[in-house]
Amino acid sequence: MTARVTAPGVVLVGTMGAGKTTVGRILAEQWGVGFRDTDHDVEAGVGKSVQDIFVDAGEAEFRRIEAAAVAAALTAHDGVLALGGGAVLDPSTRALLADHTVVFLRVGLSDAASRVGLGVARPLLLGNVRGRMKQLIEERAEIYLSVATHTVDTDGRPALEVAAAVREAVGR
């Protein structure tokens, strides 16, 4: 007997505030499939929040755990999968994404900041939240584009409209 190999119907990538989790849940409900968020997988596996993992173990250890969680989800989940904003930084993750339908939810600084909030405790936003967010969006844009099969702009659009644009882009 051979093991059943599954793959997500769509993988959502983008920076924090792009709407990956919100849009992913909407898509999963509309398609009648499961939704999975690798940040939640990491937290469940370690028993700590992402923020606590960063503080206790550092970013390098978090990224190692995250890469393993993404690899597992890409082979075991057949619904909608949302990756953490920095998951695409790992070269092995980028290589694994080559075999999947990946949608980059692109968001600008203003919308990302309003969605995330400037007072939230996110480990990569310590200090000048807006400035750091701008830096992350700019640094990661080319990486997101390099792994994406489709790009959907989210600025000024409600989540239901973004989900409709994703469905149209992937032909579902």
KETIZA-985476 format. One record per residue (C-alpha): z, y, x. Coordinates in steps of 0.02 Angstrom, whole numbers, plus 50000, padded with zeros to 5 digits. Layout:
N
(rec (Z; Y; X));
...
END
This chain:
172
(rec (50000; 50000; 50000));
(rec (49953; 50171; 50069));
(rec (50059; 50325; 50045));
(rec (49991; 50457; 49928));
(rec (49947; 50614; 50024));
(rec (49962; 50776; 49926));
(rec (49919; 50954; 49965));
(rec (49959; 51118; 49879));
(rec (49831; 51184; 49757));
(rec (49853; 51354; 49836));
(rec (49959; 51425; 49976));
(rec (50014; 51607; 49963));
(rec (50043; 51709; 50121));
(rec (50085; 51890; 50152));
(rec (50223; 52005; 50207));
(rec (50387; 52030; 50116));
(rec (50359; 52126; 49956));
(rec (50185; 52057; 49929));
(rec (50243; 51958; 49777));
(rec (50220; 51781; 49843));
(rec (50368; 51709; 49749));
(rec (50341; 51804; 49587));
(rec (50153; 51773; 49581));
(rec (50177; 51593; 49639));
(rec (50294; 51555; 49495));
(rec (50174; 51632; 49371));
(rec (50028; 51530; 49440));
(rec (50128; 51369; 49439));
(rec (50177; 51396; 49258));
(rec (49999; 51439; 49206));
(rec (49928; 51288; 49296));
(rec (50067; 51170; 49241));
(rec (50115; 51124; 49420));
(rec (50270; 51144; 49527));
(rec (50313; 51295; 49632));
(rec (50389; 51288; 49805));
(rec (50446; 51425; 49924));
(rec (50473; 51375; 50105));
(rec (50611; 51504; 50129));
(rec (50706; 51412; 49993));
(rec (50667; 51245; 50078));
(rec (50740; 51311; 50241));
(rec (50896; 51374; 50154));
(rec (50922; 51211; 50062));
(rec (50894; 51108; 50219));
(rec (51015; 51207; 50326));
(rec (51138; 51256; 50191));
(rec (51132; 51439; 50241));
(rec (51034; 51592; 50190));
(rec (50887; 51649; 50297));
(rec (50991; 51800; 50349));
(rec (51136; 51689; 50405));
(rec (51019; 51575; 50504));
(rec (50951; 51728; 50596));
(rec (51128; 51788; 50635));
(rec (51201; 51618; 50682));
(rec (51054; 51537; 50772));
(rec (50928; 51675; 50809));
(rec (50749; 51704; 50759));
(rec (50676; 51570; 50875));
(rec (50781; 51434; 50795));
(rec (50740; 51498; 50621));
(rec (50554; 51493; 50662));
(rec (50571; 51313; 50726));
(rec (50656; 51260; 50564));
(rec (50530; 51358; 50462));
(rec (50380; 51276; 50547));
(rec (50450; 51104; 50508));
(rec (50481; 51154; 50326));
(rec (50304; 51221; 50309));
(rec (50228; 51063; 50385));
(rec (50327; 50954; 50265));
(rec (50280; 51059; 50114));
(rec (50096; 51061; 50159));
(rec (50092; 50871; 50153));
(rec (50214; 50837; 50011));
(rec (50188; 50973; 49880));
(rec (50040; 50976; 49762));
(rec (50076; 51136; 49666));
(rec (50086; 51318; 49720));
(rec (50166; 51350; 49889));
(rec (50232; 51518; 49951));
(rec (50265; 51537; 50137));
(rec (50393; 51652; 50214));
(rec (50316; 51813; 50279));
(rec (50326; 51762; 50462));
(rec (50277; 51579; 50443));
(rec (50098; 51615; 50499));
(rec (50162; 51674; 50669));
(rec (50176; 51492; 50722));
(rec (50012; 51426; 50796));
(rec (50043; 51250; 50729));
(rec (50067; 51320; 50554));
(rec (49905; 51417; 50568));
(rec (49815; 51258; 50622));
(rec (49886; 51162; 50474));
(rec (49832; 51298; 50352));
(rec (49649; 51274; 50403));
(rec (49636; 51127; 50281));
(rec (49707; 51222; 50132));
(rec (49660; 51355; 50006));
(rec (49759; 51504; 50069));
(rec (49773; 51670; 49976));
(rec (49833; 51823; 50071));
(rec (49926; 51938; 49951));
(rec (49896; 52103; 50038));
(rec (50019; 52244; 50005));
(rec (50034; 52419; 50076));
(rec (50192; 52498; 50142));
(rec (50235; 52600; 49989));
(rec (50225; 52455; 49866));
(rec (50310; 52334; 49986));
(rec (50454; 52455; 50014));
(rec (50477; 52486; 49829));
(rec (50475; 52299; 49790));
(rec (50593; 52248; 49931));
(rec (50703; 52401; 49923));
(rec (50761; 52501; 50072));
(rec (50942; 52445; 50064));
(rec (50918; 52257; 50070));
(rec (50989; 52145; 50204));
(rec (50836; 52067; 50285));
(rec (50857; 52019; 50467));
(rec (50690; 52089; 50524));
(rec (50719; 52256; 50439));
(rec (50878; 52309; 50524));
(rec (50882; 52491; 50574));
(rec (50737; 52596; 50512));
(rec (50687; 52488; 50363));
(rec (50528; 52581; 50315));
(rec (50471; 52598; 50496));
(rec (50504; 52415; 50534));
(rec (50416; 52360; 50374));
(rec (50264; 52464; 50423));
(rec (50264; 52385; 50594));
(rec (50272; 52207; 50522));
(rec (50132; 52241; 50399));
(rec (50020; 52310; 50538));
(rec (50064; 52174; 50665));
(rec (50033; 52030; 50545));
(rec (49881; 52090; 50447));
(rec (49753; 52009; 50562));
(rec (49849; 51846; 50566));
(rec (49857; 51838; 50376));
(rec (49671; 51875; 50367));
(rec (49633; 51740; 50496));
(rec (49715; 51602; 50392));
(rec (49660; 51662; 50220));
(rec (49517; 51591; 50122));
(rec (49542; 51733; 49996));
(rec (49626; 51902; 49998));
(rec (49700; 51984; 49843));
(rec (49763; 52163; 49849));
(rec (49927; 52187; 49757));
(rec (49957; 52374; 49770));
(rec (49986; 52456; 49601));
(rec (49960; 52293; 49508));
(rec (50085; 52199; 49402));
(rec (50118; 52018; 49448));
(rec (50021; 51948; 49299));
(rec (49867; 52046; 49353));
(rec (49885; 51985; 49532));
(rec (49902; 51805; 49470));
(rec (49742; 51827; 49368));
(rec (49654; 51892; 49524));
(rec (49714; 51740; 49623));
(rec (49651; 51622; 49487));
(rec (49483; 51709; 49489));
(rec (49473; 51704; 49680));
(rec (49509; 51518; 49690));
(rec (49403; 51475; 49537));
(rec (49543; 51405; 49430));
END
